[in-house]
Amino acid sequence: MRILLATDAWSPQINGVVRTYQRLAHELQLIGSELVVLGPENFRRVPCPSYPEIGLAVPDQRHCSKLIENARVDAIHIATEGPVGWMARAHCLRRRLPFTSSFHTRFADYVSARWPIPESWVYAFQRRFHARSAGVMVATESLAADLRRRGFERLLPWTRGVDTALFRPRPVRLFGEGPVFLYAGRVAVEKNIEAFLRLDLPGIKVVVGDGPQLAELEAQYPEVIFTGVREGEGLAACYASADVFVFPSLTDTFGMVMLEAMASGVPVAAFPAIGPKDLVTSGVSGILSDDLRTAALAAQALDRAQVREKAMAFTWQAAAKLFLGNIDTALAQARQRGDSVSRNFPMARARSV
């Protein structure tokens, strides 16, 4: 199957959405499918408000439609609700082409952290976007339950994987003997990182990553080690050097960094929110508590071998097959509902795995 991925998040951006689809592209190739990316780099770009390092595509519907038509794909998947996503959606509706989509980001929480805009408005915007999707892929059951309550329909489960060869226990201590409490991810206000940095904890606190709040937090917490961006072996060594991975976010829909920490044998301390409560078995692979300090201290005592074992259940091969299966399911259900589908779109060529 040849699938067009319409996404506003792509390299050189570094975030969970980009890493998910980069790895998905690799896994799909291994099983005989191909992901064709329609991203911001295909358009003229402007800086994203509050994230100037991210380039947003300037809408050009005619150019977008031409790119999609020239791609000659078997299916279209829309990953984001940004300009690229809206252009791809408009093309599909105009040509009567079914498409699938993903709900990756709770933008309502991100927007409300910056501007006085009601959350209900943002969810209404996202609900409208996904309402015409043949199937909306979501990463966790708790997220699906929350979205159903908000009126989203045709939800399909799509979990993630983790590279257990890269992220593994290692005999390294980059930051000292500790105890080392580590956070990795985007450094931004919606990640609630200060809830971690304010904690009265023994030992060393480390923040791995970059983002718009980095300079502010570096100035406010000079005792904390801020490493900046780390990738590949460098990132894996950071995880393995920690005693506890602290995940303070209340807005993430999954939290791949938790899986990476767990695969490294590092227990997680987190709030019992969407994402952590789906990935972390409290008392085994981490501690979930409304008291993050208590969770961080208690997590030190957990068996690191059991922590890693919990992460081993998440494989990218399974995630890729589930992604393809969701596309098959969504398109079959669209036909059963009698949704209008253009005969010019070769959807019947879907490859079973």
ZADO-1210 file (C-alpha; in nm, 4 decimals, padded with zeros to 6 digits):
<atoms>
<atom x="00.0000" y="00.0000" z="00.0000" code="MET" pos="1"/>
<atom x="00.1206" y="00.3495" z="-00.0879" code="ARG" pos="2"/>
<atom x="-00.0057" y="00.6000" z="00.1700" code="ILE" pos="3"/>
<atom x="00.0131" y="00.9775" z="00.1600" code="LEU" pos="4"/>
<atom x="00.0859" y="01.1307" z="00.5006" code="LEU" pos="5"/>
<atom x="-00.0301" y="01.4925" z="00.5290" code="ALA" pos="6"/>
<atom x="00.1448" y="01.6474" z="00.8295" code="THR" pos="7"/>
<atom x="00.2414" y="01.9881" z="00.9638" code="ASP" pos="8"/>
<atom x="00.5008" y="01.8218" z="01.1876" code="ALA" pos="9"/>
<atom x="00.8101" y="01.6925" z="01.0109" code="TRP" pos="10"/>
<atom x="01.1880" y="01.7162" z="01.0175" code="SER" pos="11"/>
<atom x="01.3744" y="01.9265" z="01.1266" code="PRO" pos="12"/>
<atom x="01.1150" y="01.9493" z="01.4040" code="GLN" pos="13"/>
<atom x="01.1868" y="01.7181" z="01.6982" code="ILE" pos="14"/>
<atom x="00.8762" y="01.5911" z="01.8751" code="ASN" pos="15"/>
<atom x="00.6747" y="01.2771" z="01.9326" code="GLY" pos="16"/>
<atom x="00.4616" y="01.3177" z="01.6195" code="VAL" pos="17"/>
<atom x="00.7655" y="01.3477" z="01.3922" code="VAL" pos="18"/>
<atom x="00.9443" y="01.0558" z="01.5542" code="ARG" pos="19"/>
<atom x="00.6303" y="00.8407" z="01.5348" code="THR" pos="20"/>
<atom x="00.5879" y="00.8842" z="01.1603" code="TYR" pos="21"/>
<atom x="00.9580" y="00.8590" z="01.0833" code="GLN" pos="22"/>
<atom x="00.9677" y="00.5210" z="01.2530" code="ARG" pos="23"/>
<atom x="00.6347" y="00.4216" z="01.0985" code="LEU" pos="24"/>
<atom x="00.7759" y="00.4960" z="00.7512" code="ALA" pos="25"/>
<atom x="01.0673" y="00.2614" z="00.8231" code="HIS" pos="26"/>
<atom x="00.8459" y="-00.0196" z="00.9522" code="GLU" pos="27"/>
<atom x="00.5975" y="00.0097" z="00.6647" code="LEU" pos="28"/>
<atom x="00.8800" y="-00.0256" z="00.4159" code="GLN" pos="29"/>
<atom x="00.9843" y="-00.3514" z="00.5823" code="LEU" pos="30"/>
<atom x="00.6383" y="-00.4994" z="00.5236" code="ILE" pos="31"/>
<atom x="00.6020" y="-00.3786" z="00.1668" code="GLY" pos="32"/>
<atom x="00.4194" y="-00.0471" z="00.2081" code="SER" pos="33"/>
<atom x="00.5305" y="00.3113" z="00.1554" code="GLU" pos="34"/>
<atom x="00.4633" y="00.6414" z="00.3319" code="LEU" pos="35"/>
<atom x="00.4755" y="00.9462" z="00.1039" code="VAL" pos="36"/>
<atom x="00.5091" y="01.2668" z="00.3072" code="VAL" pos="37"/>
<atom x="00.3273" y="01.5900" z="00.2255" code="LEU" pos="38"/>
<atom x="00.4748" y="01.8325" z="00.4780" code="GLY" pos="39"/>
<atom x="00.5551" y="02.1985" z="00.5415" code="PRO" pos="40"/>
<atom x="00.8678" y="02.1764" z="00.3256" code="GLU" pos="41"/>
<atom x="00.6412" y="02.1412" z="00.0212" code="ASN" pos="42"/>
<atom x="00.5080" y="02.4955" z="00.0706" code="PHE" pos="43"/>
<atom x="00.6209" y="02.8470" z="00.1466" code="ARG" pos="44"/>
<atom x="00.6453" y="02.8807" z="00.5257" code="ARG" pos="45"/>
<atom x="00.6039" y="03.1389" z="00.8027" code="VAL" pos="46"/>
<atom x="00.7104" y="03.1112" z="01.1700" code="PRO" pos="47"/>
<atom x="00.4545" y="02.9540" z="01.4030" code="CYS" pos="48"/>
<atom x="00.3285" y="03.1933" z="01.6758" code="PRO" pos="49"/>
<atom x="00.5042" y="03.1178" z="02.0087" code="SER" pos="50"/>
<atom x="00.7146" y="02.8517" z="01.8264" code="TYR" pos="51"/>
<atom x="00.9173" y="03.0552" z="01.5733" code="PRO" pos="52"/>
<atom x="01.1522" y="02.7621" z="01.5123" code="GLU" pos="53"/>
<atom x="00.8590" y="02.5752" z="01.3562" code="ILE" pos="54"/>
<atom x="00.7639" y="02.6701" z="01.0017" code="GLY" pos="55"/>
<atom x="00.3926" y="02.6694" z="00.9154" code="LEU" pos="56"/>
<atom x="00.2871" y="02.6138" z="00.5561" code="ALA" pos="57"/>
<atom x="00.1255" y="02.9082" z="00.3789" code="VAL" pos="58"/>
<atom x="-00.1983" y="02.7676" z="00.2315" code="PRO" pos="59"/>
<atom x="-00.1884" y="02.7033" z="-00.1416" code="ASP" pos="60"/>
<atom x="-00.4772" y="02.4718" z="-00.2249" code="GLN" pos="61"/>
<atom x="-00.4022" y="02.4382" z="-00.5953" code="ARG" pos="62"/>
<atom x="-00.0407" y="02.3399" z="-00.5287" code="HIS" pos="63"/>
<atom x="-00.1474" y="02.0965" z="-00.2560" code="CYS" pos="64"/>
<atom x="-00.3998" y="01.9242" z="-00.4803" code="SER" pos="65"/>
<atom x="-00.1461" y="01.8903" z="-00.7581" code="LYS" pos="66"/>
<atom x="00.1055" y="01.7288" z="-00.5207" code="LEU" pos="67"/>
<atom x="-00.1544" y="01.4822" z="-00.3924" code="ILE" pos="68"/>
<atom x="-00.2694" y="01.3881" z="-00.7424" code="GLU" pos="69"/>
<atom x="00.0877" y="01.3404" z="-00.8635" code="ASN" pos="70"/>
<atom x="00.1662" y="01.1135" z="-00.5660" code="ALA" pos="71"/>
<atom x="-00.0735" y="00.8463" z="-00.6997" code="ARG" pos="72"/>
<atom x="-00.1375" y="00.6897" z="-00.3607" code="VAL" pos="73"/>
<atom x="-00.3772" y="00.4216" z="-00.2374" code="ASP" pos="74"/>
<atom x="-00.4807" y="00.6018" z="00.0811" code="ALA" pos="75"/>
<atom x="-00.4520" y="00.9395" z="00.2521" code="ILE" pos="76"/>
<atom x="-00.3818" y="00.9826" z="00.6225" code="HIS" pos="77"/>
<atom x="-00.3916" y="01.3279" z="00.7825" code="ILE" pos="78"/>
<atom x="-00.1775" y="01.3543" z="01.0947" code="ALA" pos="79"/>
<atom x="-00.2296" y="01.7145" z="01.2064" code="THR" pos="80"/>
<atom x="-00.4942" y="01.9851" z="01.2121" code="GLU" pos="81"/>
<atom x="-00.2607" y="02.2567" z="01.0773" code="GLY" pos="82"/>
<atom x="-00.2497" y="02.4223" z="00.7345" code="PRO" pos="83"/>
<atom x="-00.1213" y="02.1110" z="00.5545" code="VAL" pos="84"/>
<atom x="-00.3876" y="01.8994" z="00.7214" code="GLY" pos="85"/>
<atom x="-00.6682" y="02.1386" z="00.6297" code="TRP" pos="86"/>
<atom x="-00.5511" y="02.1604" z="00.2672" code="MET" pos="87"/>
<atom x="-00.5360" y="01.7813" z="00.2363" code="ALA" pos="88"/>
<atom x="-00.8793" y="01.7534" z="00.3980" code="ARG" pos="89"/>
<atom x="-01.0270" y="02.0077" z="00.1552" code="ALA" pos="90"/>
<atom x="-00.8808" y="01.8174" z="-00.1397" code="HIS" pos="91"/>
<atom x="-01.0306" y="01.4909" z="-00.0185" code="CYS" pos="92"/>
<atom x="-01.3759" y="01.6404" z="00.0381" code="LEU" pos="93"/>
<atom x="-01.3789" y="01.8132" z="-00.2981" code="ARG" pos="94"/>
<atom x="-01.2677" y="01.4958" z="-00.4813" code="ARG" pos="95"/>
<atom x="-01.4872" y="01.2690" z="-00.2647" code="ARG" pos="96"/>
<atom x="-01.1846" y="01.0762" z="-00.1411" code="LEU" pos="97"/>
<atom x="-01.2025" y="00.9014" z="00.1966" code="PRO" pos="98"/>
<atom x="-00.9220" y="00.9720" z="00.4413" code="PHE" pos="99"/>
<atom x="-00.8138" y="00.8672" z="00.7889" code="THR" pos="100"/>
<atom x="-00.6719" y="01.0981" z="01.0521" code="SER" pos="101"/>
<atom x="-00.5000" y="01.0953" z="01.3917" code="SER" pos="102"/>
<atom x="-00.5631" y="01.2886" z="01.7111" code="PHE" pos="103"/>
<atom x="-00.2136" y="01.3550" z="01.8425" code="HIS" pos="104"/>
<atom x="-00.2372" y="01.6837" z="02.0304" code="THR" pos="105"/>
<atom x="-00.4759" y="01.8297" z="02.2860" code="ARG" pos="106"/>
<atom x="-00.4471" y="02.1782" z="02.1407" code="PHE" pos="107"/>
<atom x="-00.7076" y="02.3090" z="02.3851" code="ALA" pos="108"/>
<atom x="-00.4576" y="02.2683" z="02.6691" code="ASP" pos="109"/>
<atom x="-00.1749" y="02.4211" z="02.4644" code="TYR" pos="110"/>
<atom x="-00.3814" y="02.7227" z="02.3577" code="VAL" pos="111"/>
<atom x="-00.5283" y="02.7899" z="02.7021" code="SER" pos="112"/>
<atom x="-00.1750" y="02.7931" z="02.8477" code="ALA" pos="113"/>
<atom x="-00.0930" y="03.0896" z="02.6236" code="ARG" pos="114"/>
<atom x="-00.4101" y="03.2800" z="02.5360" code="TRP" pos="115"/>
<atom x="-00.7556" y="03.3356" z="02.6973" code="PRO" pos="116"/>
<atom x="-00.9400" y="03.1126" z="02.4496" code="ILE" pos="117"/>
<atom x="-01.2066" y="02.8725" z="02.5854" code="PRO" pos="118"/>
<atom x="-01.1121" y="02.5055" z="02.5589" code="GLU" pos="119"/>
<atom x="-01.4562" y="02.4275" z="02.4172" code="SER" pos="120"/>
<atom x="-01.3805" y="02.6419" z="02.1106" code="TRP" pos="121"/>
<atom x="-01.0604" y="02.4527" z="02.0362" code="VAL" pos="122"/>
<atom x="-01.2232" y="02.1113" z="02.0803" code="TYR" pos="123"/>
<atom x="-01.5061" y="02.2236" z="01.8505" code="ALA" pos="124"/>
<atom x="-01.2431" y="02.3174" z="01.5903" code="PHE" pos="125"/>
<atom x="-01.0760" y="01.9774" z="01.6168" code="GLN" pos="126"/>
<atom x="-01.4091" y="01.7921" z="01.6255" code="ARG" pos="127"/>
<atom x="-01.5126" y="01.9622" z="01.3013" code="ARG" pos="128"/>
<atom x="-01.1812" y="01.8683" z="01.1408" code="PHE" pos="129"/>
<atom x="-01.2100" y="01.4989" z="01.2274" code="HIS" pos="130"/>
<atom x="-01.5866" y="01.4674" z="01.1721" code="ALA" pos="131"/>
<atom x="-01.5355" y="01.3896" z="00.8016" code="ARG" pos="132"/>
<atom x="-01.2583" y="01.1353" z="00.8662" code="SER" pos="133"/>
<atom x="-01.3327" y="00.7710" z="00.7880" code="ALA" pos="134"/>
<atom x="-01.1469" y="00.6784" z="01.1069" code="GLY" pos="135"/>
<atom x="-00.9644" y="00.8765" z="01.3760" code="VAL" pos="136"/>
<atom x="-00.6619" y="00.6989" z="01.5241" code="MET" pos="137"/>
<atom x="-00.5915" y="00.7571" z="01.8934" code="VAL" pos="138"/>
<atom x="-00.3009" y="00.6297" z="02.0992" code="ALA" pos="139"/>
<atom x="-00.4681" y="00.5265" z="02.4255" code="THR" pos="140"/>
<atom x="-00.8036" y="00.4112" z="02.5574" code="GLU" pos="141"/>
<atom x="-00.8203" y="00.6925" z="02.8136" code="SER" pos="142"/>
<atom x="-00.7788" y="00.9464" z="02.5331" code="LEU" pos="143"/>
<atom x="-01.0476" y="00.7701" z="02.3296" code="ALA" pos="144"/>
<atom x="-01.2872" y="00.7829" z="02.6258" code="ALA" pos="145"/>
<atom x="-01.2210" y="01.1542" z="02.6720" code="ASP" pos="146"/>
<atom x="-01.2782" y="01.2265" z="02.3026" code="LEU" pos="147"/>
<atom x="-01.5986" y="01.0213" z="02.2895" code="ARG" pos="148"/>
<atom x="-01.7292" y="01.2290" z="02.5789" code="ARG" pos="149"/>
<atom x="-01.6533" y="01.5392" z="02.3696" code="ARG" pos="150"/>
<atom x="-01.8450" y="01.4124" z="02.0678" code="GLY" pos="151"/>
<atom x="-01.5690" y="01.2590" z="01.8524" code="PHE" pos="152"/>
<atom x="-01.6693" y="00.9533" z="01.6489" code="GLU" pos="153"/>
<atom x="-01.5180" y="00.6632" z="01.4551" code="ARG" pos="154"/>
<atom x="-01.2194" y="00.6299" z="01.6885" code="LEU" pos="155"/>
<atom x="-00.9620" y="00.3579" z="01.6198" code="LEU" pos="156"/>
<atom x="-00.6838" y="00.2413" z="01.8573" code="PRO" pos="157"/>
<atom x="-00.3281" y="00.2962" z="01.7372" code="TRP" pos="158"/>
<atom x="-00.0535" y="00.2462" z="01.9939" code="THR" pos="159"/>
<atom x="00.3189" y="00.3150" z="01.9501" code="ARG" pos="160"/>
<atom x="00.6408" y="00.1209" z="01.9789" code="GLY" pos="161"/>
<atom x="00.9836" y="00.1708" z="02.1280" code="VAL" pos="162"/>
<atom x="01.3310" y="00.0808" z="02.0008" code="ASP" pos="163"/>
<atom x="01.4429" y="-00.1579" z="02.2739" code="THR" pos="164"/>
<atom x="01.7809" y="-00.2117" z="02.1061" code="ALA" pos="165"/>
<atom x="01.8672" y="00.1576" z="02.1300" code="LEU" pos="166"/>
<atom x="01.6944" y="00.2294" z="02.4598" code="PHE" pos="167"/>
<atom x="01.8332" y="-00.0264" z="02.7007" code="ARG" pos="168"/>
<atom x="02.0070" y="-00.0388" z="03.0409" code="PRO" pos="169"/>
<atom x="02.3696" y="00.0763" z="03.0122" code="ARG" pos="170"/>
<atom x="02.6526" y="00.1046" z="03.2695" code="PRO" pos="171"/>
<atom x="02.6744" y="00.4846" z="03.2363" code="VAL" pos="172"/>
<atom x="02.6355" y="00.7731" z="03.4829" code="ARG" pos="173"/>
<atom x="02.6606" y="01.0948" z="03.2830" code="LEU" pos="174"/>
<atom x="02.5344" y="01.3167" z="03.5622" code="PHE" pos="175"/>
<atom x="02.6925" y="01.1708" z="03.8730" code="GLY" pos="176"/>
<atom x="02.5938" y="00.9021" z="04.1184" code="GLU" pos="177"/>
<atom x="02.2693" y="01.0740" z="04.2028" code="GLY" pos="178"/>
<atom x="02.0008" y="00.9943" z="04.2646" code="PRO" pos="179"/>
<atom x="01.9298" y="01.1427" z="03.9188" code="VAL" pos="180"/>
<atom x="01.5769" y="01.2554" z="03.8363" code="PHE" pos="181"/>
<atom x="01.5387" y="01.3210" z="03.4638" code="LEU" pos="182"/>
<atom x="01.2840" y="01.4737" z="03.2271" code="TYR" pos="183"/>
<atom x="01.3190" y="01.4494" z="02.8469" code="ALA" pos="184"/>
<atom x="01.1016" y="01.6180" z="02.5886" code="GLY" pos="185"/>
<atom x="01.0003" y="01.9562" z="02.4558" code="ARG" pos="186"/>
<atom x="01.0692" y="02.2384" z="02.6993" code="VAL" pos="187"/>
<atom x="00.7441" y="02.4320" z="02.6815" code="ALA" pos="188"/>
<atom x="00.4848" y="02.5653" z="02.9229" code="VAL" pos="189"/>
<atom x="00.2218" y="02.3022" z="02.8367" code="GLU" pos="190"/>
<atom x="00.4614" y="02.0273" z="02.9522" code="LYS" pos="191"/>
<atom x="00.4280" y="02.1496" z="03.3128" code="ASN" pos="192"/>
<atom x="00.8032" y="02.1047" z="03.3687" code="ILE" pos="193"/>
<atom x="00.8092" y="02.3413" z="03.6658" code="GLU" pos="194"/>
<atom x="00.5964" y="02.0935" z="03.8589" code="ALA" pos="195"/>
<atom x="00.9088" y="01.8739" z="03.8440" code="PHE" pos="196"/>
<atom x="01.1709" y="02.1445" z="03.8950" code="LEU" pos="197"/>
<atom x="00.9965" y="02.2833" z="04.2055" code="ARG" pos="198"/>
<atom x="01.0048" y="01.9465" z="04.3823" code="LEU" pos="199"/>
<atom x="01.2213" y="01.9082" z="04.6907" code="ASP" pos="200"/>
<atom x="01.4208" y="01.6032" z="04.5819" code="LEU" pos="201"/>
<atom x="01.7638" y="01.4719" z="04.6832" code="PRO" pos="202"/>
<atom x="02.0398" y="01.4448" z="04.4262" code="GLY" pos="203"/>
<atom x="02.0367" y="01.5849" z="04.0722" code="ILE" pos="204"/>
<atom x="01.7661" y="01.7097" z="03.8372" code="LYS" pos="205"/>
<atom x="01.8231" y="01.6904" z="03.4614" code="VAL" pos="206"/>
<atom x="01.6198" y="01.8299" z="03.1711" code="VAL" pos="207"/>
<atom x="01.6937" y="01.6931" z="02.8236" code="VAL" pos="208"/>
<atom x="01.5461" y="01.8831" z="02.5309" code="GLY" pos="209"/>
<atom x="01.4862" y="02.2237" z="02.3784" code="ASP" pos="210"/>
<atom x="01.1906" y="02.4553" z="02.3396" code="GLY" pos="211"/>
<atom x="01.0537" y="02.8057" z="02.3916" code="PRO" pos="212"/>
<atom x="01.0704" y="02.7883" z="02.7724" code="GLN" pos="213"/>
<atom x="01.4327" y="02.6707" z="02.7928" code="LEU" pos="214"/>
<atom x="01.6021" y="03.0074" z="02.8539" code="ALA" pos="215"/>
<atom x="01.3465" y="03.1033" z="03.1174" code="GLU" pos="216"/>
<atom x="01.3872" y="02.7785" z="03.3112" code="LEU" pos="217"/>
<atom x="01.7665" y="02.7840" z="03.2853" code="GLU" pos="218"/>
<atom x="01.7689" y="03.1289" z="03.4470" code="ALA" pos="219"/>
<atom x="01.5160" y="03.0350" z="03.7136" code="GLN" pos="220"/>
<atom x="01.6715" y="02.6988" z="03.8106" code="TYR" pos="221"/>
<atom x="02.0524" y="02.7319" z="03.7861" code="PRO" pos="222"/>
<atom x="02.1051" y="02.4148" z="03.9915" code="GLU" pos="223"/>
<atom x="01.9362" y="02.1993" z="03.7271" code="VAL" pos="224"/>
<atom x="02.1370" y="02.0410" z="03.4449" code="ILE" pos="225"/>
<atom x="01.9909" y="02.1401" z="03.1056" code="PHE" pos="226"/>
<atom x="02.1534" y="01.9347" z="02.8313" code="THR" pos="227"/>
<atom x="01.9711" y="02.0715" z="02.5268" code="GLY" pos="228"/>
<atom x="01.8671" y="01.8337" z="02.2508" code="VAL" pos="229"/>
<atom x="02.0041" y="01.4798" z="02.2575" code="ARG" pos="230"/>
<atom x="01.9266" y="01.2150" z="01.9965" code="GLU" pos="231"/>
<atom x="02.0163" y="00.8552" z="01.9243" code="GLY" pos="232"/>
<atom x="02.2927" y="00.7097" z="02.1403" code="GLU" pos="233"/>
<atom x="02.3327" y="01.0382" z="02.3258" code="GLY" pos="234"/>
<atom x="01.9677" y="01.0401" z="02.4303" code="LEU" pos="235"/>
<atom x="01.9784" y="00.6717" z="02.5220" code="ALA" pos="236"/>
<atom x="02.2791" y="00.7336" z="02.7487" code="ALA" pos="237"/>
<atom x="02.0904" y="01.0166" z="02.9232" code="CYS" pos="238"/>
<atom x="01.7984" y="00.7875" z="03.0027" code="TYR" pos="239"/>
<atom x="02.0254" y="00.5083" z="03.1254" code="ALA" pos="240"/>
<atom x="02.2048" y="00.7528" z="03.3550" code="SER" pos="241"/>
<atom x="01.8855" y="00.8333" z="03.5464" code="ALA" pos="242"/>
<atom x="01.7360" y="00.6698" z="03.8523" code="ASP" pos="243"/>
<atom x="01.3828" y="00.8000" z="03.7904" code="VAL" pos="244"/>
<atom x="01.2150" y="00.9524" z="03.4858" code="PHE" pos="245"/>
<atom x="00.9783" y="01.2288" z="03.5952" code="VAL" pos="246"/>
<atom x="00.6921" y="01.3041" z="03.3560" code="PHE" pos="247"/>
<atom x="00.4945" y="01.6057" z="03.4852" code="PRO" pos="248"/>
<atom x="00.2797" y="01.6651" z="03.1754" code="SER" pos="249"/>
<atom x="-00.0973" y="01.6758" z="03.2070" code="LEU" pos="250"/>
<atom x="-00.1598" y="01.7415" z="02.8370" code="THR" pos="251"/>
<atom x="00.0164" y="01.4634" z="02.6432" code="ASP" pos="252"/>
<atom x="-00.1915" y="01.2095" z="02.4551" code="THR" pos="253"/>
<atom x="00.0700" y="00.9330" z="02.4812" code="PHE" pos="254"/>
<atom x="00.4215" y="01.0180" z="02.5970" code="GLY" pos="255"/>
<atom x="00.6739" y="00.8168" z="02.3950" code="MET" pos="256"/>
<atom x="00.9501" y="00.9384" z="02.6238" code="VAL" pos="257"/>
<atom x="00.8031" y="00.7290" z="02.9044" code="MET" pos="258"/>
<atom x="00.8398" y="00.4143" z="02.6929" code="LEU" pos="259"/>
<atom x="01.1979" y="00.5094" z="02.6082" code="GLU" pos="260"/>
<atom x="01.2775" y="00.5535" z="02.9772" code="ALA" pos="261"/>
<atom x="01.1094" y="00.2258" z="03.0692" code="MET" pos="262"/>
<atom x="01.2987" y="00.0401" z="02.7953" code="ALA" pos="263"/>
<atom x="01.6150" y="00.1819" z="02.9530" code="SER" pos="264"/>
<atom x="01.5117" y="00.0252" z="03.2829" code="GLY" pos="265"/>
<atom x="01.4215" y="00.3619" z="03.4375" code="VAL" pos="266"/>
<atom x="01.0957" y="00.3762" z="03.6372" code="PRO" pos="267"/>
<atom x="00.8501" y="00.6596" z="03.5713" code="VAL" pos="268"/>
<atom x="00.6998" y="00.9054" z="03.8183" code="ALA" pos="269"/>
<atom x="00.3933" y="01.0792" z="03.6783" code="ALA" pos="270"/>
<atom x="00.0485" y="01.2134" z="03.7489" code="PHE" pos="271"/>
<atom x="-00.2397" y="00.9678" z="03.6840" code="PRO" pos="272"/>
<atom x="-00.3347" y="01.1507" z="03.3621" code="ALA" pos="273"/>
<atom x="-00.4108" y="01.0490" z="03.0029" code="ILE" pos="274"/>
<atom x="-00.0951" y="00.8842" z="02.8724" code="GLY" pos="275"/>
<atom x="00.0769" y="00.7782" z="03.1953" code="PRO" pos="276"/>
<atom x="-00.2187" y="00.5767" z="03.3213" code="LYS" pos="277"/>
<atom x="-00.2254" y="00.3830" z="02.9930" code="ASP" pos="278"/>
<atom x="00.1490" y="00.3129" z="02.9746" code="LEU" pos="279"/>
<atom x="00.2662" y="00.2851" z="03.3348" code="VAL" pos="280"/>
<atom x="00.1710" y="00.0022" z="03.5683" code="THR" pos="281"/>
<atom x="00.1842" y="00.1791" z="03.9017" code="SER" pos="282"/>
<atom x="00.3986" y="-00.0093" z="04.1490" code="GLY" pos="283"/>
<atom x="00.5742" y="-00.2060" z="03.8717" code="VAL" pos="284"/>
<atom x="00.7034" y="00.0195" z="03.5922" code="SER" pos="285"/>
<atom x="00.6525" y="00.3428" z="03.7770" code="GLY" pos="286"/>
<atom x="00.4493" y="00.5283" z="04.0356" code="ILE" pos="287"/>
<atom x="00.1411" y="00.7330" z="03.9514" code="LEU" pos="288"/>
<atom x="00.0280" y="00.9830" z="04.2104" code="SER" pos="289"/>
<atom x="-00.1218" y="01.3286" z="04.2424" code="ASP" pos="290"/>
<atom x="00.1785" y="01.3931" z="04.4695" code="ASP" pos="291"/>
<atom x="00.4635" y="01.3942" z="04.2168" code="LEU" pos="292"/>
<atom x="00.7339" y="01.4169" z="04.4848" code="ARG" pos="293"/>
<atom x="00.6027" y="01.1037" z="04.6577" code="THR" pos="294"/>
<atom x="00.5907" y="00.9263" z="04.3220" code="ALA" pos="295"/>
<atom x="00.9481" y="01.0257" z="04.2343" code="ALA" pos="296"/>
<atom x="01.0890" y="00.9109" z="04.5672" code="LEU" pos="297"/>
<atom x="00.8958" y="00.5811" z="04.5690" code="ALA" pos="298"/>
<atom x="00.9887" y="00.4969" z="04.2089" code="ALA" pos="299"/>
<atom x="01.3551" y="00.4573" z="04.3069" code="GLN" pos="300"/>
<atom x="01.2764" y="00.1278" z="04.4793" code="ALA" pos="301"/>
<atom x="01.1217" y="-00.0437" z="04.1753" code="LEU" pos="302"/>
<atom x="01.2867" y="-00.3376" z="03.9984" code="ASP" pos="303"/>
<atom x="01.4530" y="-00.1994" z="03.6833" code="ARG" pos="304"/>
<atom x="01.4345" y="-00.5367" z="03.5070" code="ALA" pos="305"/>
<atom x="01.0567" y="-00.5431" z="03.5520" code="GLN" pos="306"/>
<atom x="01.0367" y="-00.1832" z="03.4312" code="VAL" pos="307"/>
<atom x="01.2092" y="-00.2773" z="03.1057" code="ARG" pos="308"/>
<atom x="00.9933" y="-00.5883" z="03.0669" code="GLU" pos="309"/>
<atom x="00.6789" y="-00.3713" z="03.0583" code="LYS" pos="310"/>
<atom x="00.8226" y="-00.1668" z="02.7698" code="ALA" pos="311"/>
<atom x="00.9049" y="-00.4777" z="02.5664" code="MET" pos="312"/>
<atom x="00.5348" y="-00.5252" z="02.4884" code="ALA" pos="313"/>
<atom x="00.5369" y="-00.2140" z="02.2661" code="PHE" pos="314"/>
<atom x="00.6855" y="-00.2930" z="01.9244" code="THR" pos="315"/>
<atom x="00.6961" y="-00.0755" z="01.6141" code="TRP" pos="316"/>
<atom x="00.6180" y="-00.3741" z="01.3925" code="GLN" pos="317"/>
<atom x="00.2872" y="-00.4253" z="01.5729" code="ALA" pos="318"/>
<atom x="00.2168" y="-00.0511" z="01.5559" code="ALA" pos="319"/>
<atom x="00.2752" y="-00.0459" z="01.1786" code="ALA" pos="320"/>
<atom x="00.0452" y="-00.3441" z="01.1190" code="LYS" pos="321"/>
<atom x="-00.2224" y="-00.1850" z="01.3373" code="LEU" pos="322"/>
<atom x="-00.1925" y="00.1385" z="01.1363" code="PHE" pos="323"/>
<atom x="-00.2505" y="-00.0485" z="00.8089" code="LEU" pos="324"/>
<atom x="-00.5326" y="-00.2491" z="00.9624" code="GLY" pos="325"/>
<atom x="-00.7021" y="00.0707" z="01.0766" code="ASN" pos="326"/>
<atom x="-00.6909" y="00.2102" z="00.7234" code="ILE" pos="327"/>
<atom x="-00.8467" y="-00.1093" z="00.5845" code="ASP" pos="328"/>
<atom x="-01.1146" y="-00.1038" z="00.8557" code="THR" pos="329"/>
<atom x="-01.1973" y="00.2647" z="00.8152" code="ALA" pos="330"/>
<atom x="-01.2309" y="00.2470" z="00.4377" code="LEU" pos="331"/>
<atom x="-01.4412" y="-00.0704" z="00.4510" code="ALA" pos="332"/>
<atom x="-01.6762" y="00.0923" z="00.7025" code="GLN" pos="333"/>
<atom x="-01.6968" y="00.4050" z="00.4869" code="ALA" pos="334"/>
<atom x="-01.8192" y="00.1936" z="00.1982" code="ARG" pos="335"/>
<atom x="-02.0722" y="00.0156" z="00.4205" code="GLN" pos="336"/>
<atom x="-02.2093" y="00.3539" z="00.5299" code="ARG" pos="337"/>
<atom x="-02.2486" y="00.4433" z="00.1635" code="GLY" pos="338"/>
<atom x="-02.0095" y="00.7377" z="00.1812" code="ASP" pos="339"/>
<atom x="-01.9438" y="00.8872" z="-00.1602" code="SER" pos="340"/>
<atom x="-01.6099" y="00.7708" z="-00.2954" code="VAL" pos="341"/>
<atom x="-01.4560" y="00.8772" z="-00.6244" code="SER" pos="342"/>
<atom x="-01.3945" y="00.5885" z="-00.8616" code="ARG" pos="343"/>
<atom x="-01.0678" y="00.7549" z="-00.9615" code="ASN" pos="344"/>
<atom x="-00.9113" y="00.6664" z="-00.6257" code="PHE" pos="345"/>
<atom x="-00.7603" y="00.3118" z="-00.6257" code="PRO" pos="346"/>
<atom x="-00.8560" y="00.2303" z="-00.2668" code="MET" pos="347"/>
<atom x="-00.9116" y="-00.1394" z="-00.3409" code="ALA" pos="348"/>
<atom x="-00.5373" y="-00.2000" z="-00.3682" code="ARG" pos="349"/>
<atom x="-00.4909" y="-00.2050" z="00.0100" code="ALA" pos="350"/>
<atom x="-00.2372" y="-00.4699" z="00.1063" code="ARG" pos="351"/>
<atom x="-00.3235" y="-00.7001" z="00.3972" code="SER" pos="352"/>
<atom x="-00.0451" y="-00.7961" z="00.6362" code="VAL" pos="353"/>
</atoms>
